């Protein structure tokens, strides 16, 4: 009798364990299925909007490209295909030459000055021992980026004001006032000064991030060898910060070449030739209803920006993959 009870006890115990295992297996399968479903939904939530936006963007690019080869303006309301004649007409004017010259001068100058200032200021911030103080200084440098470029333009309009701005201070200390924006000789340098002030913080941010990513063992080895901060900067930090150079240069060119709000506000409109850039020239053509020529300039600006930025992006990706 006891033997039968023992056998029954073992049987029911085994059955209980079997049911528990099956139950746990079903729970695990259900959990895995739920996880896969959530993963698929998350991917769809990212892919579907991205694909939709890509299709819309591609449509707009093709639309713009097509109309850039047409004759479409206030005088020709029905677009007619004329090929590259539209580009020839848009590029034959004095406005085109001066505006794109300003764009290239602005971009080249910002790349040079912005990179030099970015390296210098990021180097100073790197050797600040207090992380909180470093954050405060960095916030000051990138503050102009947090403000609309139109607002930055208004701020500098007041600073360039003869009555209450920098000129007021210059006159008070016995120096002559400067015609910042009212003279063709000083208008573009003044705009360049404001552009450097607005975008240098971007270079500082990326160079500091690049410096902070340098292998700490290299820094410690230099300190053990008695290498000072200046030599450490030039011998260790800079040679290992090529990613910062690539990203900062590409973004400085992109932001300066497509700049619109800042020169538009400083110049007071699109007709000031001294401060006209390629994008402002495009806007001027559109507002005067030379639609086809405006789309041709837009296509040209996009092509130039892509021709410069894409190689930098590929170079940065290549270096990142090699580093990994």
Secondary structure, DSSP 4 states (H G I P E B T S, - for coil): -HHHHHHHHHHHHHHHHHHHHHHHHHHHHHHHHHHHHHHHHHHHHHHHHHHHHHHHHHHHHHHHHHHTTEE-SSS--S-EE-TTHHHHHHHTSHHHHHHHHHHHHHHHHHHHHHHHHHHHHHHHHHT-S-HHHHHHHHHHHHGGGGS-HHHHHHHHHHHT-TTTSHHHHHHHTTPPP--TTTSHHHHHHHHHHHHHHHHHHHHHHHHHHHHHTS-HHHHHHHHHTT--HHHHIIIIIGGG-HHHHHHHHHHHHHHHHT--HHHHHHHTSTT-GGG--HHHHHHHHHHTT-HHHHHHHHHHHHHHHHHHHHHHHHHHHHHHHHH-
